Amino acid sequence: MLVKISAALNKKLKAVKLFLCDVDGVLTDGTVYMGGGVETKRFHIRDGLGLKFLQLYGIPVGWVSRRPSTATQERADDLKIDFVVQHNGGKIEGVERILRQTGKDWADICYVGDDIVDIAVLKRAGLAVAVGDAVAEAKQAADYVTKAHGGNGAIREIVEMILKAQNKWKLVVTEYAN
């Protein structure tokens, strides 16, 4: 996918040192299946691989969700996500906990969200991204809106943009194509 990137957006992509995102509606399409005491969610496989690429090239990954879920934790464990914050409190508190652990600051973050509960983080993040089917208010707070919808490759889209801006994408391709 060829995306025309402004100089300002390219500068923000180059500055990303920590990748954080919401889960439901961003890593998933927002659908939750429940029954018999079991909850399941659908995650896009290329989004997961994209997160692994970030980690491989030195960018830690974290998920921040206001909705605790065993399905989310299982997927995070499967991908070996660096930070998982699932609590009913505000997302600012969760992100600040991760910032303290990493020694990074708000300018170092790419944050991807989709809904009202993400706006406060989007407004503070160095690079704010909303998925293509995010609510209008989240899109307005974003520096970039993905072409893909949540749970359908939106994470992979922004991951590739970050790695290309940081001249790491060719390393990814070389690593896996040989």
N, C-alpha and C positions, 0 to 999 in steps of 0.2 A: 504494500500500500504506500503510495507516494503522497506525502503530506507536506504542503508548503509551510515552512516554519519561519516566523519572524525572528529578527535578531534578538529581541527581548526574550522570547520563549526559548530560543536556543541557549541563551545565557543561563536561564533558570534550569534547563535540562542538564547542562554541564555541571551545575552546582549541587545536584542531588547527591547526598551522602547517606541517606536513610529513606527507605521506601515504606510508607504506612498506608493502610487502606481499611475501609469498612469491609464487612463481610456480606451480609444479606443485601442483595440488590447491586453489589459490585463484583464480588467473586462468584455470586450466584445470581440467578435471574429473579431472586426474591421469593421464589416458591419454597414453601416448607411443607413436606408431607408428614402427617402425624397419624398414628393409629396403633393400638395395641401397646402403648407405652414406648413406641419407637419413633424417633424423628429422623428424617433423611433430607438431604439437600443435593442438588446437582451442581457440581463444579466443572468448569471448562478445563480440559487437560492442558491446552496450550497456555492458559493463564498460569497454571501451576509450574510448567516448565520455564516460563518466562521469569517467575520468581526465583527459581533455582539459578537461572543465568545471572540475575542480579547478585545473588549470594556468591556465586562462583567468582565474580569480578569485584568483590569487596564492598557491596552495598547490602547492609543488613535489611531484613524485611520484618515488618510487624503488622499484626491485625488488631484493630480496635473496634469492639462491638459493644453496644449497650444491651445485647440480648445473649446471655449465656446459653451455650448449646453444646451438647456432647458431639454432634455431627461436625461442628466447626472445629472443636478440639481434635477430633480424629483426623480431619484433613490437615490441620496444622502439624500434628505429630508426623503424619505421613510425609509431608514436605519438609519437615524439620525447620519450620518457621522460627525465626530468632526470638520474636516477642509476640505473645498473645495476651491481650487484655480483654476480658469479657466481664463486664459488670454493669449494673443498672444505673450507675452514676453518669456524669457528664464525660464526654470524650476528651475535653481539655485535660482533665485530671489523668486520664489514661495515657495520653500522649506525653504529658510532662513526666510521668513515671518512666517512660521509655527514654526520654531525653536525659534524665538524671542517670540512668543506667549506661547510656552510651557516651555521655559527655558532648553530645551534639546540641544544636539549638534549632529554633524554628526555621531559620533560613536554610538549613541543611535538608529539610524534609520535602519529599513529594508525598502528598496525601491525596488519595482518591476516594470520593464519596458520591452519594446519590440522593440524599434526602435532607430534610430540615435539620436533623440531629448532627449532620456533618458540617454545617455552615460555619460554626465557630472555629473549627479546625481549618477548614478551607481558607478562611480569612487570615489565619496566622501562618500557614505553611509557605515555605519558599516557593514551591510549585504546587498550585491547587488544580486538581483535575476532577471533572465530573464525568460520569459515564453518559453515553448517548441518550439513555432514557431516564436520566435524572430529573428531579422536579426543577421547575424553572428557577427557583431561588438558589438552588445549588449550582446550576449552570451559570447564573449571574455572578456567583462568588468565585468561579473558576477562571484560571488562566487559559485552560484548554478543556474542550469537551470532546471526548472520544467519538469516533464514528460508530464504533461497536457499542452495543448495549451491555449492561451489567450481566455477568455470567455467560457472555457470548464473545469473549476475546478482547474486552475493553482493557483488561490489565495487560495482556500481551502487547496490545497496541502502544500503550504508553511506555512499557518496558523497552520495547524496540527503539522508541524515540530517544529514551534516556541513553541507552547503550550506544546508539549511533552518534549522538551528540558528544559523548565521552570517548569516542573512537575505540569502543570495545566490541561493537557488533561483529566486525570482521574476525575478531579473535574467537567469538562464539561460533560463527559459521565454520571457521577453520578447525576448531576443536572437535566439532561434531561431524564435519563432512569428510574427514580423513580417517 
